[in-house]
Amino acid sequence: MSTTHTLRPEADLGVSGPFPRAPLSHPLDRRWLHYAFLSRQGGQAVIANLSVLGASTGTVSAEPGAAREDEVALRTGPEPQRMAILLVHEEGRGWSSSQFNAEQPSAPWSAFRLPRPRPHGSPGAGDGFRVAGRGDGPVVDLRLRRTSRPCTSQCAPFGDGEHLRWQSEPGVLATGALRWSRAEKGDGAGQYADLIGYHERVRGRWSWPALGGWVFGFVNDPAGEPTGPPPAAVVFTLVQPARPSRPVDAANGSVMLWRDGRLVRHFPRRSLRITVQDTLARDRVVLVPPLAGMLGTAPAAAVPRRLLITARMGEDRLVMDFLARTAGRIANPSETSLNPFSVHETLGECEVDARVSGRRTSFSALGIVEFAGGASGD
């Protein structure tokens, strides 16, 4: 007699996430959860990165987020290295940043965690997301909600057995309280924020000099229903390893187009052309976190003011034209080199024009682009 098991349509498959249950067995094993949001009116931006790095010796099991009390009490071996940084930008006030020790939740919200948050679902207990700088740093206390589906996972190999794997999801909605600084006077609740953005998980093993650099960005069309998916969204990535001997067919770049929450076209690296023009004025680039300015941090390379990406595959095409307005330079410490790995979180106007499957998509909105690199310049 055999028994047939019926799979429930609502069942979630896969690891509980957002990362596989595998230990960090190397000092350069890394896991990140990245969040970036822009207000629909364009006056506010929020960027948060929660990360964990393998221990200097031994093997550890850890995910991004604050260590739980029971985990700390039971740990007798090596400690993972946890970091969290929060950036808030407000029009007319500029950038505010925490140090790398921002307060963070022990189980951060993620679209890649099971049970998976459902697009258009009602708010749940796990939708809260609070990250706060210590001292006078910024604070966000938000409710996050999915409206879209993620892209497929992509992986770029490089260096001596190193790799970076990432998976992205646009159209994440965020509502709640935002404070540029804890030192602000008022009732302490902060101002209300209505944001739309992006979430990503990243894992792999790499040193910053071998990684070289990357150019990454996203833009959501803020039109449409305020509680639904954006009518269109674009995410692009270009990983630029320092050594040119990477596999010629490595998936180190792509441009992806979503419509109404669904991925409709993935343009691979070989279909892209990326051009930069002019440089962003130095006084529009702010060095963060606050301590970085006190440690003699070396100047970074100039930030491009304009980025033009064109993609074509068969009859499908996409053009994205980004014009930078300001940038917050995160001086990320490098474990294997003297120079930091600089991540420039750049805000600016973005125009998208695409024709995919015979249908045209065109919109303008604020976007976020990251220009990163510099650790290999010792």
N, C-alpha and C positions, 0 to 999 in steps of 0.2 A: 504494500500500500504506500503510495507516495503522497506527499503533501505539497500543494502548490501555494507559495507565498505571494500574495498580491501586494504590489508596491503602491502605497498610498500616494496620490498625486501631490499632496502637500508635504511629503517627507523630504527632509534635507539629507543629501548624501555628501560624504567626504569627511575630512578631519574637522574637529570642532573649531579649529582655527583661532585667529587668522593665519597661523603658521603650522606646519607639520610638527608632530610631537617627536622632534629629533633634537638631541643635545647640541649645544655650541661647543665643538671640540677643538677649535683653533682660536688663538687670540684675535684673528681678523674676521671671524664669523660675525655677521651683522644681520639685524632685523630691524626694520623701520615701519612705523605707521605715519603716513604723511597726510595732512589736511590743509586745504587752502580754500578761502572763501572771499567773495566780493559782494558788497551790497548792491542791490538792484539799481540804486540811484548813483552808485559809483563813488560814494564818499568814504567808504570804509573797506578795509581789507584785513583778513585774519589768516595767519599762516602758523601752523604748529607741526613740530616733528618730534615724535617719541621714538627712542631707539634703545637697543640693547646690544652690547658687544661682548664677545667671549672673554673669559678670564685670561689673565696673563699666563697662568699654568693650570692644567687640569681641564676637566669637562664640566660644563654647567648646563642646566635646563632653565630657560628663561624666555619670556616674551616682553615686548615693549609695555611699559606701564610701571607704576610704583610697585615695589615688592610688598606682598601681602604679609601681614603680621605672623601668620602661621608658617609661612615660608622662611621668614627671617629667624624665627625661633628654632626651626629644625635644621637650618643649614649649618654644617660643620666644615665644609670644604671650601673651595675657591668661590669668590663672588663675581657675578657678572657685572659689567660696567653699564649703568643705566644713565641716560641723558634725556632731557626734554627741554625744548626751547619754544617760546611763543613770541610772535611778532604781531603787532597791531599797527596799522597805518590809518590815519584820519586826514582827510583833506584839510589843509590849512594848519595842521599841527605836525605832520611828518610821522616818523617812525618811533615806536616805543617797543622795547625788547626786554625779555627776561634774560637771566644768565642761562647756562645749560642745566640748571638745577630746578627748573620750574616744577611746581606742584602738578601732579598728574594722577588720573584715576588708576586703580590697580588692574582693571579690566576695561581698557578704552573701547569706546564704540567703534565698530568696524563693520562694513558691509560684507566682509569675508569671514565673519564669525557665525557659528551655528548656535542656536537656531537663527537662520539668516533673516535680517530685517526685510520685510516684504515691501516692494515698491507700492506706494499709495496706502500702506497699512496705517492703522491707528497708532498713536504714540504709545510706547511701552516703557517699562521701568528701566530698560537698558539703553534708552535713547539719550540720556544725559551725557554731556561732555564738558567737563570743567578743567581748565588748565590755567594756572595762575603763577605769575612771576612773584618771587619772594621780595620783601622790601617794598620798593615803590614801583615794581614792575606792572605790566598790563594783566588784565584778568578777563577771561571769557567764561560764561556759564550758559551753554547752549543746549538746545534739543536738536538732534540730527535725524534726518529722514531720507531714505533712498527714493529716487523716482526712476532710476535707470538700471541698466544691466552692465556688468563689467566687460572689458575686453578679454581676450584670451591671454594667458600668461606668456611673457616673452623673456628670453634669456640671452645675454651677451657674454661670451667667453673672451678672455684676454689674459695677458701676462703669463705667468707660470702656474697654470691650473687655477686661475682665479675666474670669478664670474659674478654677474649681477643679474638677478631675476626680478621682474616687476609686473604688476597688474594694476590696471587703472579703472576708475569708475567716475564719470562726470555726473552732473545733475543732482548732487547732494544738497538738500535744503537745510539751513540752520537758522533757528530763531532763538532769541533769548537776550541776555544781558552782556554788555561789552563795556569795559573800562580801559581807557588809554593808560591810566596809572592808578595804583591804589592810593596815591597821595591826593587824588582829586577830592574836593569838598563836595558834600551832598549827602544823600540818605544811604549811600553805600551800595545801592542796587545796580547802579550803572545805567547806561542808556540802552533802549531797546534796539535790537539789530535784526534785520531781515536779510539773510544772505543766501547766495547760491554758489556752489563750488564743486569740489573735487576731492576724492579720497584715493589713496594708493597704498599698497603694501609692497615692500622691497625686502629682499633677503639675498644672501650670497656670502662670498668670501673675497675680499679684495683689500689691497693697500691703496691709499690715495694716489701715490705717484704712478702706479701701474694703471689705475683707472683713467688717469689723464684728465678727462673732463666730460661734460655733457651740456647739451642744450635741450631744454624740456619746456613744455608749456601747455596751457589749456585755455579755452574760452567757451562759455555757455551763452546761448542766446537767451537773455532774460525776459523776452516777450512770452506770451502764452499765459496759461493759468498759473497763478502764484503757488498753487499746491501741487501742480503736476510737473511732468518732465519738461525740460526746455525743448522748444521745437527743433533745435539743432545744437550740437556741441562738437568741438574738435579737441583732440589731445595728440600731441606729437612728442617724440623722443629721439634724440641722437646721442649715443654714447661714443666718445672719442678716445679710445685707449691710447696711451703714450707710445706704445710700440706698434709699428705698422704690421707686425707679423701675425695679427689676429686672423682667424679663419676668414677667408674671403667671402664665405656665405653666412657669416655670423649675423644674427638678428639684432644688430646694434642700432636700428633706427626704424621709425614708422610714423605715419600720420593716419589717424583714425577719425571717421565721421559718424556721429550718432544722429538719428532722427527720432524724435518722440521717445527717447529712452532706449532705443535699440541701435546697436552697432550695425551700420549698413555698408561700410567700406573700410578695409584695412589696406593702406598703401605701404608696401615694404620699402626698405632702404634703397634698393636699386631703382625705385620709381620716383625718388625725391631729388629735388635741387634746392639747396639752402644758400641764401645770400645775405650778407650783412652790409650795412652802409652807415658811415658816420659813427661818432661816439657820443655817449651820454656825458654831459658836463659833470666834472668831478664833484661839484658842490651839490649835485643831485643824488650822489651815492653816499649813504650813511653806513658807517662801520658798526656792527653789532656782533656779539652781545656787549653790554657796557664795559666789561673789563678788558675787552680786546684793545681798546684805545690806550690802555695803561701798560700794555705789555710789549710795546715796540713792534706791533704787527706790521710786517712789510706791506707796501702798497701793492694792490692787485693790478692786473692788466685792465685796460680800458673796457668799458661795457658798451657793446653796440647799441646805437640809438634806434636803428631800424633793422628788422628781421623780416625777410621775405622767403616764404616757403612755397614751392610749387610741387604738385604731385600729379602724376598721370599714369593711368593703367588702362590700356585699350581706349575706349570712348569716355571713360570716367576721368575727371580732373578735379583738382582743388587748388585754390590759391589762398594763402593766409598772409596778411600784411600787418605787422605789429610795429607800433611806434612807441618807444619807451618814454615814460614820464618821470619816474623816480625808481631808485633801487635801494634795498637794504642788503648790505654785504655781510653775510654770516661767515666769520672767520672760524672755520671748523678745524680743530686740532688734528694733526696728522701723527699717527703712531710710528711711522717709519721715515719721516723727513722733517727738516727744520721748518720749511714754509707751510703755512696752513692751506687747507683745501677751501677755497672761497666759493660760496654759493651766493650769487647775486639774485635775490628775489625782486624781479623787475615788474613794475606795474605800468600799463599803458593801453592805448586804444588799439583795437584789433578789428580788421575787416576780413571777412571770409566770403569767398565766392566759389561755389562748387556745382558741378553737374555730375550726378551719379545715377545710373540706371535711367537716364533720360529725364531726370527731374532736377531742377535747379534749386539750390539753397544759397541764400545770400543774407548776411546780417552783419551788423557792427555792434561791438560791445567792448567793455573793458576786459582785459585778460591778464594772466600772470605768466611770465617767462622766466626760467632759471638759466643763467649763464654760469657754469661752474668749472673750476679747475685751479691750477696754480701750484699744487703740492710738489710737482716734479721739477720745479724751477730752482732747486738749491744751487 
